[in-house]
Structure formats: C-alpha cells, structure tokens
Amino acid sequence: MADDAGGRGGFRGGFGTGGRGRGRGRGRGRGRGRGARGGKSEDKEWVPVTKLGRLVKDMKIKTLEEIYLYSLPIKESEIIDFFLGSALKDEVLKIMPVQKQTRAGQRTRFKVTGRCGSVLVRLIPAPRGTGIVSAPVPKKLLMMAGIDDCYTSARGCTATLGNFAKATFDAISKTYSYLTPDLWKETVFAKSPYQEFTDHLAKTHTRVSVQRSQGALPAAS
C-alpha cells in the first residue's frame, strides 16, 4: 500500500512537475518566437507609401519643423522614427475634463485690467441682469461706455479719483483694442514641399511602386 501510495504520489508529483515544465517551456518558446519576429521587422527596410514619406527618406525635408510649418499630415509612424529615433520617449498625462458651458453653448470669459499710477482696475463679465457692481466713479464710465453687466475690482490708492478714473478708462479701451491691417505682421508665402519637389515625386513614384510589387511577389509565391 505504501508503494502504491508512493506510486500514486509519485505519479501526481511527476504529473505536476511535468505540467509546470510544459508551462515554462511554452512560455520560453513563445517569448523567443515573438522576439525573433520583432527583430525581423526592425531589420526590414522602410518603403514609404506617401509623398511626405518619400520626401523625408530622400532628405528633401530635413526637420520636423518643416512639416509643421506647412501643416502636412503625418500618416506614417516611420517619419517620426526617422527624425527622432532613440530620442523618442513616452509620457503619461492624466487629463481631467473641465466643463464651462451656458445654455447657448460654450462661452469664453474675458477679463481686462487697466492701470494708472498705483491704481489697478479689473473688469470681469457678469451674468445678464446683474448690473454694474462697482464704485461710483468707474460705474459712471462703464455706463457711458454702454456696459450693462460687469463686476469690478480695484487695488491701490483709489482715493485719487484721477488715477481711479484713468485706470478704468484704460481697462475699457482694452475691450475694443484690435490690430488694423497696417499693423499686421508681413507674411512671406513659400511653396509647399509637394509643389517644390513635384518633379522628384514623379520620378520616385514609379521606383517605389516597383519595389512594393517586388516585395509582394515572394509572399504570393
């Protein structure tokens, strides 16, 4: 009986050991297989399929800034790898949604400040029907400017009425400030890389299509 029990125990132990052995063996085998396949994909030459990819590989576009300058869509991950390579890093950001909406849709709030001497006046938009919440001096200026609903806050020596009124006027003037066309920065227009290297793209198009067809032939056979 002891021998039978030992046999059964040995059988159970052997079966368990064998199961663990198979598990470890399978894990190692699969790991090696995946690693090998990954190595082959890394050694495979990049054959670009987009115009931008061909320009990058042929060194017609040498930096990412040139791509961003013309707002060209990047549709191949190899383009980023070509420029950054090992310098590319991953970071995780936790983005929490912030909701600020009204019944009429999303609304962006504008706040302006005006300064004169030691007085600083801040104008804050208020909900409709609030009125002008302010001291008597800025309230008169805001009413003359046609503002109906507004919060105000002031710091400094507001007892100096001249500076207080001038700071309020400065804040009101900022709500109407804009750049006229004569103050716009002069724009220098340049050709897009697709237009500049049209002849090069026409020449390389046939060469790339031949490479892709040759790569597909062994797979089909």
C-alpha positions as CSV (number, residue, x, y, z in Angstrom):
1,M,0.0,0.0,0.0
2,A,2.9,2.3,0.9
3,D,4.4,1.5,-2.5
4,D,1.1,2.1,-4.2
5,A,0.6,5.4,-2.3
6,G,4.1,6.3,-3.1
7,G,3.5,5.4,-6.7
8,R,0.3,7.4,-6.8
9,G,2.1,10.2,-5.0
10,G,5.0,9.9,-7.4
11,F,2.6,9.9,-10.3
12,R,0.9,13.0,-9.0
13,G,4.2,14.7,-8.3
14,G,5.5,13.7,-11.7
15,F,2.4,14.9,-13.4
16,G,2.5,18.2,-11.6
17,T,6.2,18.7,-12.3
18,G,5.6,17.8,-15.9
19,G,2.8,20.3,-16.2
20,R,5.0,23.0,-14.7
21,G,7.7,22.0,-17.1
22,R,5.4,22.3,-20.1
23,G,4.2,25.7,-18.9
24,R,7.7,27.0,-18.6
25,G,8.8,25.5,-21.8
26,R,5.8,27.0,-23.7
27,G,6.4,30.4,-22.2
28,R,10.1,30.4,-23.2
29,G,9.3,29.2,-26.7
30,R,6.7,31.8,-27.3
31,G,8.9,34.6,-25.9
32,R,11.7,33.6,-28.2
33,G,9.4,33.4,-31.2
34,R,8.0,36.9,-30.6
35,G,11.4,38.4,-30.1
36,A,12.6,36.9,-33.3
37,R,9.7,38.2,-35.3
38,G,10.2,41.7,-33.8
39,G,13.9,41.6,-34.8
40,K,13.0,40.8,-38.4
41,S,10.5,43.7,-38.6
42,E,13.2,46.1,-37.3
43,D,15.7,45.0,-39.9
44,K,13.1,45.4,-42.7
45,E,13.8,48.4,-44.9
46,W,11.3,51.2,-44.8
47,V,9.5,51.7,-48.1
48,P,7.4,54.9,-47.8
49,V,3.9,54.8,-49.2
50,T,3.1,58.6,-49.0
51,K,4.5,61.6,-50.7
52,L,5.7,63.0,-47.4
53,G,7.5,59.8,-46.5
54,R,9.3,59.7,-49.8
55,L,10.5,63.3,-49.4
56,V,11.7,62.6,-45.9
57,K,13.6,59.4,-46.9
58,D,15.2,61.2,-49.8
59,M,16.3,64.0,-47.4
60,K,14.3,66.7,-49.2
61,I,12.7,67.5,-45.9
62,K,15.3,67.5,-43.1
63,T,13.4,68.6,-39.9
64,L,10.0,68.1,-38.3
65,E,9.6,71.8,-38.2
66,E,9.4,72.0,-42.0
67,I,6.5,69.5,-41.8
68,Y,4.7,71.5,-39.1
69,L,5.3,74.8,-40.9
70,Y,3.1,73.7,-43.8
71,S,0.6,71.7,-41.7
72,L,1.3,68.5,-43.6
73,P,-0.5,65.4,-42.2
74,I,1.9,62.7,-41.0
75,K,0.4,59.3,-41.9
76,E,3.5,57.1,-41.3
77,S,5.0,56.4,-37.9
78,E,8.4,55.8,-39.6
79,I,8.6,59.5,-40.3
80,I,8.8,60.3,-36.6
81,D,11.3,57.4,-36.0
82,F,13.4,58.8,-38.9
83,F,13.9,62.1,-37.2
84,L,13.8,61.3,-33.5
85,G,14.9,57.6,-33.4
86,S,16.1,56.7,-29.9
87,A,15.4,60.2,-28.5
88,L,11.6,59.4,-28.6
89,K,10.1,58.9,-25.1
90,D,6.7,58.1,-23.8
91,E,5.0,60.1,-21.1
92,V,1.6,59.6,-19.5
93,L,-0.6,62.6,-18.7
94,K,-3.9,62.4,-16.8
95,I,-6.3,64.8,-18.4
96,M,-9.4,65.7,-16.4
97,P,-12.3,67.2,-18.3
98,V,-13.3,70.8,-17.3
99,Q,-16.8,71.8,-18.3
100,K,-17.7,75.5,-18.6
101,Q,-20.9,76.0,-20.6
102,T,-24.0,78.1,-20.7
103,R,-27.4,77.3,-22.2
104,A,-26.3,78.8,-25.5
105,G,-23.1,76.7,-25.7
106,Q,-19.5,77.1,-24.6
107,R,-18.6,80.6,-23.5
108,T,-15.1,82.0,-23.1
109,R,-14.9,84.7,-20.4
110,F,-12.8,87.8,-20.9
111,K,-11.2,89.8,-18.1
112,V,-9.3,93.1,-18.7
113,T,-7.2,95.2,-16.4
114,G,-6.2,98.9,-16.5
115,R,-3.5,100.7,-14.6
116,C,-2.7,104.3,-13.8
117,G,-0.2,105.1,-11.0
118,S,-0.8,102.8,-8.1
119,V,-4.4,102.0,-9.1
120,L,-5.3,98.8,-10.8
121,V,-8.8,98.2,-12.0
122,R,-10.1,94.8,-13.2
123,L,-13.3,94.4,-15.2
124,I,-15.0,91.0,-15.0
125,P,-18.0,90.0,-17.2
126,A,-21.1,89.3,-15.1
127,P,-24.3,87.3,-15.9
128,R,-27.1,89.1,-17.7
129,G,-29.2,91.1,-15.3
130,T,-26.5,91.6,-12.7
131,G,-25.9,95.2,-13.5
132,I,-22.7,97.1,-12.8
133,V,-21.2,96.2,-9.4
134,S,-18.7,98.9,-8.9
135,A,-17.8,102.1,-7.0
136,P,-19.4,105.3,-8.2
137,V,-16.5,106.6,-10.2
138,P,-16.0,103.5,-12.5
139,K,-19.7,102.9,-12.6
140,K,-20.3,106.2,-14.4
141,L,-17.6,105.5,-17.0
142,L,-18.9,101.9,-17.6
143,M,-22.5,103.2,-18.1
144,M,-21.2,105.8,-20.6
145,A,-19.4,103.0,-22.4
146,G,-22.6,101.1,-22.8
147,I,-21.7,98.2,-20.5
148,D,-24.7,96.8,-18.6
149,D,-23.4,93.8,-16.6
150,C,-20.0,93.9,-15.1
151,Y,-18.1,93.1,-11.9
152,T,-15.1,95.3,-10.9
153,S,-12.2,95.1,-8.5
154,A,-9.7,97.7,-7.7
155,R,-6.4,97.9,-5.8
156,G,-4.2,100.7,-4.9
157,C,-4.9,104.3,-3.8
158,T,-8.4,104.6,-5.2
159,A,-8.9,107.8,-3.2
160,T,-7.0,109.6,-6.0
161,L,-10.0,110.0,-8.3
162,G,-8.0,111.0,-11.4
163,N,-5.9,107.8,-11.3
164,F,-9.0,105.7,-10.5
165,A,-10.9,107.1,-13.5
166,K,-7.9,106.8,-15.8
167,A,-7.3,103.2,-14.8
168,T,-11.0,102.4,-15.5
169,F,-10.8,104.1,-18.9
170,D,-7.6,102.1,-19.7
171,A,-9.4,98.9,-18.9
172,I,-12.4,99.8,-21.1
173,S,-10.2,100.8,-24.0
174,K,-8.6,97.3,-23.9
175,T,-12.0,95.7,-24.6
176,Y,-12.1,97.4,-28.0
177,S,-8.4,97.1,-28.9
178,Y,-7.6,95.3,-32.2
179,L,-4.9,95.3,-34.9
180,T,-5.6,97.2,-38.1
181,P,-4.3,95.7,-41.4
182,D,-1.3,98.1,-41.5
183,L,-0.1,96.7,-38.1
184,W,-0.3,93.1,-39.2
185,K,3.0,91.2,-39.5
186,E,4.1,90.8,-43.1
187,T,3.6,87.2,-44.3
188,V,6.1,85.7,-46.7
189,F,4.5,83.0,-48.7
190,A,6.5,79.9,-49.8
191,K,5.7,76.9,-51.8
192,S,4.6,73.7,-50.2
193,P,7.2,70.8,-50.4
194,Y,4.7,69.0,-52.6
195,Q,4.8,71.8,-55.1
196,E,8.6,72.5,-54.7
197,F,9.6,68.8,-55.3
198,T,6.9,67.8,-57.8
199,D,9.4,66.5,-60.4
200,H,11.2,64.5,-57.7
201,L,7.9,62.9,-56.6
202,A,7.0,62.0,-60.2
203,K,10.4,60.2,-60.7
204,T,10.3,58.3,-57.4
205,H,6.7,57.2,-57.7
206,T,7.5,54.5,-60.3
207,R,10.5,53.3,-58.4
208,V,8.6,52.9,-55.2
209,S,5.7,51.1,-56.9
210,V,8.2,48.6,-58.4
211,Q,9.8,48.0,-55.0
212,R,6.4,47.3,-53.5
213,S,5.4,44.9,-56.3
214,Q,8.7,43.0,-56.0
215,G,8.2,42.7,-52.2
216,A,4.7,41.3,-52.8
217,L,5.8,38.6,-55.3
218,P,7.7,36.3,-52.9
219,A,4.8,36.5,-50.4
220,A,2.4,35.5,-53.2
221,S,4.6,32.6,-54.3
